[in-house]
Amino acid sequence: MKKLLSCLVAGAGIGAAAWWIRGIRSEDNAFRSLLRGLTVGPNPEEVLHRIAERAARLVNGTAAYVERLDAERDEIVAAAVHGGQDLPAVGARGPYKGSVAEQVIHHP
């Protein structure tokens, strides 16, 4: 359940970023578009994949990926990838310190 909740929080964060980037006038419509159907899935990994796919579509992008924080190892982990050739593979790890994820978490 905790992992699924993290997926939904990530989806909401991606929706907010997409709304800002595209200048969408109706925040409700942006979130509805991104979150429609995301809360139902066979497993959390599928939900994360849907978040990445819909986030890319929402900003007219060709690729997107979702990261999660592994606080025990102080690393970020690519949790889902959609499209693109230069994106990290699912499971790829990197340092949390100095990452974009750290900046977003500490300076919203």
PDB file as gemmi writes it, atoms N, CA and C in Angstrom:
CRYST1    1.000    1.000    1.000  90.00  90.00  90.00 P 1                      
ATOM      1  N   MET A   1       0.829  -1.196   0.000  1.00  0.00           N  
ATOM      2  CA  MET A   1       0.000   0.000   0.000  1.00  0.00           C  
ATOM      3  C   MET A   1       0.865   1.249   0.000  1.00  0.00           C  
ATOM      4  N   LYS A   2       1.970   1.237   0.769  1.00  0.00           N  
ATOM      5  CA  LYS A   2       2.866   2.384   0.825  1.00  0.00           C  
ATOM      6  C   LYS A   2       3.469   2.667  -0.543  1.00  0.00           C  
ATOM      7  N   LYS A   3       3.845   1.591  -1.277  1.00  0.00           N  
ATOM      8  CA  LYS A   3       4.415   1.760  -2.609  1.00  0.00           C  
ATOM      9  C   LYS A   3       3.390   2.353  -3.570  1.00  0.00           C  
ATOM     10  N   LEU A   4       2.154   1.890  -3.483  1.00  0.00           N  
ATOM     11  CA  LEU A   4       1.094   2.417  -4.336  1.00  0.00           C  
ATOM     12  C   LEU A   4       0.844   3.882  -4.023  1.00  0.00           C  
ATOM     13  N   LEU A   5       0.837   4.243  -2.750  1.00  0.00           N  
ATOM     14  CA  LEU A   5       0.651   5.635  -2.366  1.00  0.00           C  
ATOM     15  C   LEU A   5       1.777   6.492  -2.937  1.00  0.00           C  
ATOM     16  N   SER A   6       3.005   5.994  -2.913  1.00  0.00           N  
ATOM     17  CA  SER A   6       4.126   6.720  -3.500  1.00  0.00           C  
ATOM     18  C   SER A   6       3.915   6.921  -4.994  1.00  0.00           C  
ATOM     19  N   CYS A   7       3.361   5.914  -5.660  1.00  0.00           N  
ATOM     20  CA  CYS A   7       3.068   6.024  -7.092  1.00  0.00           C  
ATOM     21  C   CYS A   7       2.081   7.155  -7.351  1.00  0.00           C  
ATOM     22  N   LEU A   8       1.054   7.216  -6.537  1.00  0.00           N  
ATOM     23  CA  LEU A   8       0.029   8.236  -6.726  1.00  0.00           C  
ATOM     24  C   LEU A   8       0.577   9.623  -6.424  1.00  0.00           C  
ATOM     25  N   VAL A   9       1.432   9.732  -5.412  1.00  0.00           N  
ATOM     26  CA  VAL A   9       2.058  11.020  -5.101  1.00  0.00           C  
ATOM     27  C   VAL A   9       2.949  11.444  -6.252  1.00  0.00           C  
ATOM     28  N   ALA A  10       3.706  10.503  -6.818  1.00  0.00           N  
ATOM     29  CA  ALA A  10       4.552  10.818  -7.972  1.00  0.00           C  
ATOM     30  C   ALA A  10       3.691  11.297  -9.136  1.00  0.00           C  
ATOM     31  N   GLY A  11       2.554  10.642  -9.339  1.00  0.00           N  
ATOM     32  CA  GLY A  11       1.652  11.048 -10.429  1.00  0.00           C  
ATOM     33  C   GLY A  11       1.140  12.456 -10.231  1.00  0.00           C  
ATOM     34  N   ALA A  12       0.795  12.787  -9.017  1.00  0.00           N  
ATOM     35  CA  ALA A  12       0.311  14.143  -8.742  1.00  0.00           C  
ATOM     36  C   ALA A  12       1.410  15.162  -8.973  1.00  0.00           C  
ATOM     37  N   GLY A  13       2.639  14.824  -8.584  1.00  0.00           N  
ATOM     38  CA  GLY A  13       3.764  15.737  -8.815  1.00  0.00           C  
ATOM     39  C   GLY A  13       4.032  15.938 -10.292  1.00  0.00           C  
ATOM     40  N   ILE A  14       3.972  14.874 -11.076  1.00  0.00           N  
ATOM     41  CA  ILE A  14       4.166  14.974 -12.516  1.00  0.00           C  
ATOM     42  C   ILE A  14       3.051  15.799 -13.134  1.00  0.00           C  
ATOM     43  N   GLY A  15       1.828  15.593 -12.658  1.00  0.00           N  
ATOM     44  CA  GLY A  15       0.703  16.381 -13.178  1.00  0.00           C  
ATOM     45  C   GLY A  15       0.893  17.862 -12.910  1.00  0.00           C  
ATOM     46  N   ALA A  16       1.373  18.202 -11.729  1.00  0.00           N  
ATOM     47  CA  ALA A  16       1.603  19.608 -11.400  1.00  0.00           C  
ATOM     48  C   ALA A  16       2.684  20.203 -12.283  1.00  0.00           C  
ATOM     49  N   ALA A  17       3.751  19.458 -12.529  1.00  0.00           N  
ATOM     50  CA  ALA A  17       4.828  19.950 -13.387  1.00  0.00           C  
ATOM     51  C   ALA A  17       4.330  20.143 -14.819  1.00  0.00           C  
ATOM     52  N   ALA A  18       3.553  19.188 -15.306  1.00  0.00           N  
ATOM     53  CA  ALA A  18       3.030  19.294 -16.665  1.00  0.00           C  
ATOM     54  C   ALA A  18       2.102  20.498 -16.802  1.00  0.00           C  
ATOM     55  N   TRP A  19       1.287  20.730 -15.797  1.00  0.00           N  
ATOM     56  CA  TRP A  19       0.372  21.878 -15.813  1.00  0.00           C  
ATOM     57  C   TRP A  19       1.172  23.178 -15.933  1.00  0.00           C  
ATOM     58  N   TRP A  20       2.239  23.277 -15.186  1.00  0.00           N  
ATOM     59  CA  TRP A  20       3.050  24.498 -15.211  1.00  0.00           C  
ATOM     60  C   TRP A  20       3.768  24.643 -16.544  1.00  0.00           C  
ATOM     61  N   ILE A  21       4.361  23.562 -17.042  1.00  0.00           N  
ATOM     62  CA  ILE A  21       5.139  23.619 -18.278  1.00  0.00           C  
ATOM     63  C   ILE A  21       4.266  24.022 -19.456  1.00  0.00           C  
ATOM     64  N   ARG A  22       3.125  23.438 -19.600  1.00  0.00           N  
ATOM     65  CA  ARG A  22       2.263  23.716 -20.751  1.00  0.00           C  
ATOM     66  C   ARG A  22       1.382  24.934 -20.559  1.00  0.00           C  
ATOM     67  N   GLY A  23       1.350  25.479 -19.365  1.00  0.00           N  
ATOM     68  CA  GLY A  23       0.496  26.630 -19.114  1.00  0.00           C  
ATOM     69  C   GLY A  23      -0.976  26.262 -19.182  1.00  0.00           C  
ATOM     70  N   ILE A  24      -1.295  25.062 -18.766  1.00  0.00           N  
ATOM     71  CA  ILE A  24      -2.686  24.611 -18.814  1.00  0.00           C  
ATOM     72  C   ILE A  24      -3.517  25.490 -17.894  1.00  0.00           C  
ATOM     73  N   ARG A  25      -4.585  26.012 -18.413  1.00  0.00           N  
ATOM     74  CA  ARG A  25      -5.410  26.927 -17.632  1.00  0.00           C  
ATOM     75  C   ARG A  25      -6.244  26.214 -16.569  1.00  0.00           C  
ATOM     76  N   SER A  26      -6.626  25.017 -16.836  1.00  0.00           N  
ATOM     77  CA  SER A  26      -7.479  24.312 -15.885  1.00  0.00           C  
ATOM     78  C   SER A  26      -6.691  23.186 -15.220  1.00  0.00           C  
ATOM     79  N   GLU A  27      -6.283  23.440 -13.990  1.00  0.00           N  
ATOM     80  CA  GLU A  27      -5.522  22.438 -13.248  1.00  0.00           C  
ATOM     81  C   GLU A  27      -6.326  21.156 -13.093  1.00  0.00           C  
ATOM     82  N   ASP A  28      -7.602  21.276 -12.877  1.00  0.00           N  
ATOM     83  CA  ASP A  28      -8.447  20.091 -12.716  1.00  0.00           C  
ATOM     84  C   ASP A  28      -8.382  19.195 -13.948  1.00  0.00           C  
ATOM     85  N   ASN A  29      -8.457  19.775 -15.136  1.00  0.00           N  
ATOM     86  CA  ASN A  29      -8.414  18.969 -16.355  1.00  0.00           C  
ATOM     87  C   ASN A  29      -7.071  18.270 -16.520  1.00  0.00           C  
ATOM     88  N   ALA A  30      -5.977  18.935 -16.178  1.00  0.00           N  
ATOM     89  CA  ALA A  30      -4.652  18.327 -16.294  1.00  0.00           C  
ATOM     90  C   ALA A  30      -4.543  17.127 -15.367  1.00  0.00           C  
ATOM     91  N   PHE A  31      -4.966  17.296 -14.118  1.00  0.00           N  
ATOM     92  CA  PHE A  31      -4.887  16.184 -13.172  1.00  0.00           C  
ATOM     93  C   PHE A  31      -5.824  15.053 -13.569  1.00  0.00           C  
ATOM     94  N   ARG A  32      -7.004  15.375 -14.024  1.00  0.00           N  
ATOM     95  CA  ARG A  32      -7.936  14.321 -14.447  1.00  0.00           C  
ATOM     96  C   ARG A  32      -7.349  13.516 -15.592  1.00  0.00           C  
ATOM     97  N   SER A  33      -6.752  14.209 -16.553  1.00  0.00           N  
ATOM     98  CA  SER A  33      -6.156  13.529 -17.700  1.00  0.00           C  
ATOM     99  C   SER A  33      -5.035  12.592 -17.266  1.00  0.00           C  
ATOM    100  N   LEU A  34      -4.187  13.066 -16.382  1.00  0.00           N  
ATOM    101  CA  LEU A  34      -3.059  12.249 -15.944  1.00  0.00           C  
ATOM    102  C   LEU A  34      -3.491  11.099 -15.046  1.00  0.00           C  
ATOM    103  N   LEU A  35      -4.390  11.353 -14.119  1.00  0.00           N  
ATOM    104  CA  LEU A  35      -4.734  10.371 -13.109  1.00  0.00           C  
ATOM    105  C   LEU A  35      -5.844   9.397 -13.497  1.00  0.00           C  
ATOM    106  N   ARG A  36      -6.539   9.676 -14.606  1.00  0.00           N  
ATOM    107  CA  ARG A  36      -7.643   8.811 -15.033  1.00  0.00           C  
ATOM    108  C   ARG A  36      -7.154   7.372 -15.198  1.00  0.00           C  
ATOM    109  N   GLY A  37      -7.651   6.494 -14.401  1.00  0.00           N  
ATOM    110  CA  GLY A  37      -7.314   5.089 -14.510  1.00  0.00           C  
ATOM    111  C   GLY A  37      -6.023   4.685 -13.824  1.00  0.00           C  
ATOM    112  N   LEU A  38      -5.322   5.605 -13.205  1.00  0.00           N  
ATOM    113  CA  LEU A  38      -4.037   5.247 -12.610  1.00  0.00           C  
ATOM    114  C   LEU A  38      -4.170   4.505 -11.294  1.00  0.00           C  
ATOM    115  N   THR A  39      -5.265   4.669 -10.629  1.00  0.00           N  
ATOM    116  CA  THR A  39      -5.387   4.062  -9.301  1.00  0.00           C  
ATOM    117  C   THR A  39      -5.741   2.587  -9.376  1.00  0.00           C  
ATOM    118  N   VAL A  40      -6.011   2.089 -10.563  1.00  0.00           N  
ATOM    119  CA  VAL A  40      -6.349   0.688 -10.722  1.00  0.00           C  
ATOM    120  C   VAL A  40      -5.290   0.045 -11.598  1.00  0.00           C  
ATOM    121  N   GLY A  41      -4.714  -1.022 -11.111  1.00  0.00           N  
ATOM    122  CA  GLY A  41      -3.715  -1.728 -11.891  1.00  0.00           C  
ATOM    123  C   GLY A  41      -3.350  -3.026 -11.209  1.00  0.00           C  
ATOM    124  N   PRO A  42      -2.751  -3.924 -11.956  1.00  0.00           N  
ATOM    125  CA  PRO A  42      -2.419  -5.220 -11.388  1.00  0.00           C  
ATOM    126  C   PRO A  42      -1.318  -5.148 -10.331  1.00  0.00           C  
ATOM    127  N   ASN A  43      -0.462  -4.112 -10.413  1.00  0.00           N  
ATOM    128  CA  ASN A  43       0.635  -3.987  -9.454  1.00  0.00           C  
ATOM    129  C   ASN A  43       1.175  -2.554  -9.481  1.00  0.00           C  
ATOM    130  N   PRO A  44       1.945  -2.165  -8.474  1.00  0.00           N  
ATOM    131  CA  PRO A  44       2.474  -0.791  -8.431  1.00  0.00           C  
ATOM    132  C   PRO A  44       3.385  -0.450  -9.612  1.00  0.00           C  
ATOM    133  N   GLU A  45       4.122  -1.423 -10.132  1.00  0.00           N  
ATOM    134  CA  GLU A  45       4.998  -1.164 -11.269  1.00  0.00           C  
ATOM    135  C   GLU A  45       4.206  -0.727 -12.495  1.00  0.00           C  
ATOM    136  N   GLU A  46       3.054  -1.351 -12.714  1.00  0.00           N  
ATOM    137  CA  GLU A  46       2.196  -0.972 -13.844  1.00  0.00           C  
ATOM    138  C   GLU A  46       1.661   0.439 -13.654  1.00  0.00           C  
ATOM    139  N   VAL A  47       1.309   0.791 -12.432  1.00  0.00           N  
ATOM    140  CA  VAL A  47       0.835   2.147 -12.146  1.00  0.00           C  
ATOM    141  C   VAL A  47       1.942   3.153 -12.444  1.00  0.00           C  
ATOM    142  N   LEU A  48       3.162   2.869 -12.031  1.00  0.00           N  
ATOM    143  CA  LEU A  48       4.282   3.767 -12.307  1.00  0.00           C  
ATOM    144  C   LEU A  48       4.528   3.916 -13.806  1.00  0.00           C  
ATOM    145  N   HIS A  49       4.431   2.803 -14.533  1.00  0.00           N  
ATOM    146  CA  HIS A  49       4.605   2.884 -15.987  1.00  0.00           C  
ATOM    147  C   HIS A  49       3.537   3.784 -16.617  1.00  0.00           C  
ATOM    148  N   ARG A  50       2.311   3.651 -16.169  1.00  0.00           N  
ATOM    149  CA  ARG A  50       1.235   4.503 -16.684  1.00  0.00           C  
ATOM    150  C   ARG A  50       1.505   5.970 -16.368  1.00  0.00           C  
ATOM    151  N   ILE A  51       2.030   6.249 -15.178  1.00  0.00           N  
ATOM    152  CA  ILE A  51       2.356   7.628 -14.816  1.00  0.00           C  
ATOM    153  C   ILE A  51       3.396   8.188 -15.782  1.00  0.00           C  
ATOM    154  N   ALA A  52       4.452   7.427 -16.051  1.00  0.00           N  
ATOM    155  CA  ALA A  52       5.497   7.890 -16.974  1.00  0.00           C  
ATOM    156  C   ALA A  52       4.926   8.115 -18.370  1.00  0.00           C  
ATOM    157  N   GLU A  53       4.145   7.177 -18.846  1.00  0.00           N  
ATOM    158  CA  GLU A  53       3.570   7.290 -20.196  1.00  0.00           C  
ATOM    159  C   GLU A  53       2.651   8.497 -20.316  1.00  0.00           C  
ATOM    160  N   ARG A  54       1.782   8.678 -19.351  1.00  0.00           N  
ATOM    161  CA  ARG A  54       0.822   9.780 -19.424  1.00  0.00           C  
ATOM    162  C   ARG A  54       1.486  11.132 -19.175  1.00  0.00           C  
ATOM    163  N   ALA A  55       2.512  11.160 -18.359  1.00  0.00           N  
ATOM    164  CA  ALA A  55       3.236  12.414 -18.149  1.00  0.00           C  
ATOM    165  C   ALA A  55       3.894  12.861 -19.446  1.00  0.00           C  
ATOM    166  N   ALA A  56       4.496  11.938 -20.177  1.00  0.00           N  
ATOM    167  CA  ALA A  56       5.104  12.279 -21.472  1.00  0.00           C  
ATOM    168  C   ALA A  56       4.040  12.794 -22.431  1.00  0.00           C  
ATOM    169  N   ARG A  57       2.919  12.117 -22.474  1.00  0.00           N  
ATOM    170  CA  ARG A  57       1.836  12.527 -23.375  1.00  0.00           C  
ATOM    171  C   ARG A  57       1.277  13.899 -22.984  1.00  0.00           C  
ATOM    172  N   LEU A  58       1.164  14.158 -21.695  1.00  0.00           N  
ATOM    173  CA  LEU A  58       0.582  15.401 -21.211  1.00  0.00           C  
ATOM    174  C   LEU A  58       1.397  16.620 -21.629  1.00  0.00           C  
ATOM    175  N   VAL A  59       2.710  16.468 -21.717  1.00  0.00           N  
ATOM    176  CA  VAL A  59       3.561  17.600 -22.113  1.00  0.00           C  
ATOM    177  C   VAL A  59       4.025  17.485 -23.565  1.00  0.00           C  
ATOM    178  N   ASN A  60       3.359  16.609 -24.328  1.00  0.00           N  
ATOM    179  CA  ASN A  60       3.718  16.363 -25.725  1.00  0.00           C  
ATOM    180  C   ASN A  60       5.169  15.929 -25.861  1.00  0.00           C  
ATOM    181  N   GLY A  61       5.642  15.166 -24.894  1.00  0.00           N  
ATOM    182  CA  GLY A  61       7.009  14.647 -24.920  1.00  0.00           C  
ATOM    183  C   GLY A  61       7.049  13.260 -25.513  1.00  0.00           C  
ATOM    184  N   THR A  62       8.258  12.798 -25.773  1.00  0.00           N  
ATOM    185  CA  THR A  62       8.425  11.459 -26.335  1.00  0.00           C  
ATOM    186  C   THR A  62       8.876  10.453 -25.283  1.00  0.00           C  
ATOM    187  N   ALA A  63       9.279  10.952 -24.115  1.00  0.00           N  
ATOM    188  CA  ALA A  63       9.782  10.052 -23.086  1.00  0.00           C  
ATOM    189  C   ALA A  63       9.619  10.678 -21.710  1.00  0.00           C  
ATOM    190  N   ALA A  64       9.586   9.808 -20.707  1.00  0.00           N  
ATOM    191  CA  ALA A  64       9.542  10.256 -19.319  1.00  0.00           C  
ATOM    192  C   ALA A  64       9.949   9.082 -18.447  1.00  0.00           C  
ATOM    193  N   TYR A  65      10.422   9.399 -17.257  1.00  0.00           N  
ATOM    194  CA  TYR A  65      10.677   8.339 -16.298  1.00  0.00           C  
ATOM    195  C   TYR A  65      10.348   8.822 -14.905  1.00  0.00           C  
ATOM    196  N   VAL A  66      10.102   7.840 -14.034  1.00  0.00           N  
ATOM    197  CA  VAL A  66       9.729   8.110 -12.654  1.00  0.00           C  
ATOM    198  C   VAL A  66      10.838   7.550 -11.774  1.00  0.00           C  
ATOM    199  N   GLU A  67      11.259   8.355 -10.822  1.00  0.00           N  
ATOM    200  CA  GLU A  67      12.269   7.904  -9.868  1.00  0.00           C  
ATOM    201  C   GLU A  67      11.638   7.722  -8.506  1.00  0.00           C  
ATOM    202  N   ARG A  68      12.239   6.868  -7.711  1.00  0.00           N  
ATOM    203  CA  ARG A  68      11.848   6.743  -6.314  1.00  0.00           C  
ATOM    204  C   ARG A  68      13.112   6.905  -5.478  1.00  0.00           C  
ATOM    205  N   LEU A  69      12.912   7.300  -4.248  1.00  0.00           N  
ATOM    206  CA  LEU A  69      14.020   7.495  -3.333  1.00  0.00           C  
ATOM    207  C   LEU A  69      14.230   6.247  -2.487  1.00  0.00           C  
ATOM    208  N   ASP A  70      15.448   5.731  -2.499  1.00  0.00           N  
ATOM    209  CA  ASP A  70      15.828   4.646  -1.600  1.00  0.00           C  
ATOM    210  C   ASP A  70      16.573   5.318  -0.450  1.00  0.00           C  
ATOM    211  N   ALA A  71      15.833   5.681   0.594  1.00  0.00           N  
ATOM    212  CA  ALA A  71      16.393   6.450   1.708  1.00  0.00           C  
ATOM    213  C   ALA A  71      17.450   5.654   2.471  1.00  0.00           C  
ATOM    214  N   GLU A  72      17.311   4.352   2.531  1.00  0.00           N  
ATOM    215  CA  GLU A  72      18.291   3.535   3.249  1.00  0.00           C  
ATOM    216  C   GLU A  72      19.665   3.596   2.603  1.00  0.00           C  
ATOM    217  N   ARG A  73      19.703   3.690   1.285  1.00  0.00           N  
ATOM    218  CA  ARG A  73      20.984   3.732   0.569  1.00  0.00           C  
ATOM    219  C   ARG A  73      21.328   5.143   0.094  1.00  0.00           C  
ATOM    220  N   ASP A  74      20.451   6.112   0.368  1.00  0.00           N  
ATOM    221  CA  ASP A  74      20.649   7.494  -0.050  1.00  0.00           C  
ATOM    222  C   ASP A  74      20.852   7.585  -1.570  1.00  0.00           C  
ATOM    223  N   GLU A  75      19.976   6.874  -2.293  1.00  0.00           N  
ATOM    224  CA  GLU A  75      20.049   6.829  -3.754  1.00  0.00           C  
ATOM    225  C   GLU A  75      18.665   7.055  -4.360  1.00  0.00           C  
ATOM    226  N   ILE A  76      18.669   7.456  -5.628  1.00  0.00           N  
ATOM    227  CA  ILE A  76      17.436   7.479  -6.400  1.00  0.00           C  
ATOM    228  C   ILE A  76      17.471   6.277  -7.345  1.00  0.00           C  
ATOM    229  N   VAL A  77      16.287   5.751  -7.628  1.00  0.00           N  
ATOM    230  CA  VAL A  77      16.182   4.555  -8.451  1.00  0.00           C  
ATOM    231  C   VAL A  77      15.155   4.824  -9.545  1.00  0.00           C  
ATOM    232  N   ALA A  78      15.497   4.517 -10.787  1.00  0.00           N  
ATOM    233  CA  ALA A  78      14.537   4.637 -11.883  1.00  0.00           C  
ATOM    234  C   ALA A  78      13.482   3.554 -11.687  1.00  0.00           C  
ATOM    235  N   ALA A  79      12.249   3.973 -11.450  1.00  0.00           N  
ATOM    236  CA  ALA A  79      11.179   3.030 -11.140  1.00  0.00           C  
ATOM    237  C   ALA A  79      10.315   2.684 -12.355  1.00  0.00           C  
ATOM    238  N   ALA A  80      10.253   3.586 -13.340  1.00  0.00           N  
ATOM    239  CA  ALA A  80       9.469   3.339 -14.554  1.00  0.00           C  
ATOM    240  C   ALA A  80      10.021   4.213 -15.667  1.00  0.00           C  
ATOM    241  N   VAL A  81      10.000   3.681 -16.876  1.00  0.00           N  
ATOM    242  CA  VAL A  81      10.532   4.402 -18.033  1.00  0.00           C  
ATOM    243  C   VAL A  81       9.544   4.255 -19.178  1.00  0.00           C  
ATOM    244  N   HIS A  82       9.327   5.348 -19.902  1.00  0.00           N  
ATOM    245  CA  HIS A  82       8.468   5.308 -21.083  1.00  0.00           C  
ATOM    246  C   HIS A  82       9.189   6.010 -22.231  1.00  0.00           C  
ATOM    247  N   GLY A  83       9.406   5.292 -23.337  1.00  0.00           N  
ATOM    248  CA  GLY A  83      10.003   5.873 -24.531  1.00  0.00           C  
ATOM    249  C   GLY A  83      11.453   6.269 -24.337  1.00  0.00           C  
ATOM    250  N   GLY A  84      12.005   6.910 -25.360  1.00  0.00           N  
ATOM    251  CA  GLY A  84      13.353   7.454 -25.277  1.00  0.00           C  
ATOM    252  C   GLY A  84      14.453   6.416 -25.281  1.00  0.00           C  
ATOM    253  N   GLN A  85      15.596   6.804 -25.818  1.00  0.00           N  
ATOM    254  CA  GLN A  85      16.740   5.900 -25.878  1.00  0.00           C  
ATOM    255  C   GLN A  85      17.796   6.251 -24.840  1.00  0.00           C  
ATOM    256  N   ASP A  86      17.821   7.483 -24.380  1.00  0.00           N  
ATOM    257  CA  ASP A  86      18.852   7.934 -23.465  1.00  0.00           C  
ATOM    258  C   ASP A  86      18.398   7.976 -22.013  1.00  0.00           C  
ATOM    259  N   LEU A  87      17.329   7.287 -21.720  1.00  0.00           N  
ATOM    260  CA  LEU A  87      16.820   7.258 -20.351  1.00  0.00           C  
ATOM    261  C   LEU A  87      17.451   6.099 -19.589  1.00  0.00           C  
ATOM    262  N   PRO A  88      17.524   6.221 -18.275  1.00  0.00           N  
ATOM    263  CA  PRO A  88      18.063   5.109 -17.498  1.00  0.00           C  
ATOM    264  C   PRO A  88      17.137   3.904 -17.555  1.00  0.00           C  
ATOM    265  N   ALA A  89      17.706   2.729 -17.413  1.00  0.00           N  
ATOM    266  CA  ALA A  89      16.895   1.512 -17.374  1.00  0.00           C  
ATOM    267  C   ALA A  89      16.205   1.421 -16.017  1.00  0.00           C  
ATOM    268  N   VAL A  90      15.057   0.757 -15.997  1.00  0.00           N  
ATOM    269  CA  VAL A  90      14.374   0.522 -14.722  1.00  0.00           C  
ATOM    270  C   VAL A  90      15.352  -0.184 -13.787  1.00  0.00           C  
ATOM    271  N   GLY A  91      15.454   0.330 -12.578  1.00  0.00           N  
ATOM    272  CA  GLY A  91      16.363  -0.241 -11.596  1.00  0.00           C  
ATOM    273  C   GLY A  91      17.706   0.472 -11.513  1.00  0.00           C  
ATOM    274  N   ALA A  92      18.003   1.342 -12.500  1.00  0.00           N  
ATOM    275  CA  ALA A  92      19.268   2.078 -12.459  1.00  0.00           C  
ATOM    276  C   ALA A  92      19.285   2.979 -11.232  1.00  0.00           C  
ATOM    277  N   ARG A  93      20.445   3.067 -10.602  1.00  0.00           N  
ATOM    278  CA  ARG A  93      20.582   3.828  -9.364  1.00  0.00           C  
ATOM    279  C   ARG A  93      21.560   4.979  -9.559  1.00  0.00           C  
ATOM    280  N   GLY A  94      21.344   6.018  -8.767  1.00  0.00           N  
ATOM    281  CA  GLY A  94      22.252   7.153  -8.773  1.00  0.00           C  
ATOM    282  C   GLY A  94      22.242   7.809  -7.407  1.00  0.00           C  
ATOM    283  N   PRO A  95      23.193   8.678  -7.163  1.00  0.00           N  
ATOM    284  CA  PRO A  95      23.239   9.342  -5.857  1.00  0.00           C  
ATOM    285  C   PRO A  95      22.076  10.312  -5.686  1.00  0.00           C  
ATOM    286  N   TYR A  96      21.522  10.318  -4.493  1.00  0.00           N  
ATOM    287  CA  TYR A  96      20.451  11.261  -4.180  1.00  0.00           C  
ATOM    288  C   TYR A  96      21.017  12.669  -4.001  1.00  0.00           C  
ATOM    289  N   LYS A  97      22.153  12.770  -3.317  1.00  0.00           N  
ATOM    290  CA  LYS A  97      22.778  14.083  -3.079  1.00  0.00           C  
ATOM    291  C   LYS A  97      23.136  14.728  -4.413  1.00  0.00           C  
ATOM    292  N   GLY A  98      22.654  15.947  -4.606  1.00  0.00           N  
ATOM    293  CA  GLY A  98      22.935  16.688  -5.828  1.00  0.00           C  
ATOM    294  C   GLY A  98      22.028  16.364  -6.996  1.00  0.00           C  
ATOM    295  N   SER A  99      21.065  15.467  -6.802  1.00  0.00           N  
ATOM    296  CA  SER A  99      20.165  15.092  -7.904  1.00  0.00           C  
ATOM    297  C   SER A  99      19.039  16.103  -8.063  1.00  0.00           C  
ATOM    298  N   VAL A 100      18.388  16.060  -9.206  1.00  0.00           N  
ATOM    299  CA  VAL A 100      17.217  16.898  -9.432  1.00  0.00           C  
ATOM    300  C   VAL A 100      16.128  16.523  -8.429  1.00  0.00           C  
ATOM    301  N   ALA A 101      15.989  15.235  -8.129  1.00  0.00           N  
ATOM    302  CA  ALA A 101      14.995  14.797  -7.152  1.00  0.00           C  
ATOM    303  C   ALA A 101      15.222  15.474  -5.797  1.00  0.00           C  
ATOM    304  N   GLU A 102      16.474  15.566  -5.374  1.00  0.00           N  
ATOM    305  CA  GLU A 102      16.771  16.227  -4.100  1.00  0.00           C  
ATOM    306  C   GLU A 102      16.357  17.688  -4.146  1.00  0.00           C  
ATOM    307  N   GLN A 103      16.632  18.368  -5.249  1.00  0.00           N  
ATOM    308  CA  GLN A 103      16.265  19.766  -5.393  1.00  0.00           C  
ATOM    309  C   GLN A 103      14.754  19.953  -5.323  1.00  0.00           C  
ATOM    310  N   VAL A 104      14.017  19.081  -5.992  1.00  0.00           N  
ATOM    311  CA  VAL A 104      12.548  19.186  -6.000  1.00  0.00           C  
ATOM    312  C   VAL A 104      11.978  18.926  -4.610  1.00  0.00           C  
ATOM    313  N   ILE A 105      12.523  17.938  -3.919  1.00  0.00           N  
ATOM    314  CA  ILE A 105      12.010  17.598  -2.596  1.00  0.00           C  
ATOM    315  C   ILE A 105      12.303  18.707  -1.591  1.00  0.00           C  
ATOM    316  N   HIS A 106      13.478  19.300  -1.656  1.00  0.00           N  
ATOM    317  CA  HIS A 106      13.870  20.293  -0.659  1.00  0.00           C  
ATOM    318  C   HIS A 106      13.536  21.737  -1.038  1.00  0.00           C  
ATOM    319  N   HIS A 107      13.240  21.987  -2.301  1.00  0.00           N  
ATOM    320  CA  HIS A 107      12.931  23.354  -2.754  1.00  0.00           C  
ATOM    321  C   HIS A 107      11.741  23.340  -3.690  1.00  0.00           C  
ATOM    322  N   PRO A 108      10.560  23.022  -3.155  1.00  0.00           N  
ATOM    323  CA  PRO A 108       9.378  22.920  -4.030  1.00  0.00           C  
ATOM    324  C   PRO A 108       9.043  24.220  -4.586  1.00  0.00           C  
TER     325      PRO A 108                                                      
END                                                                             
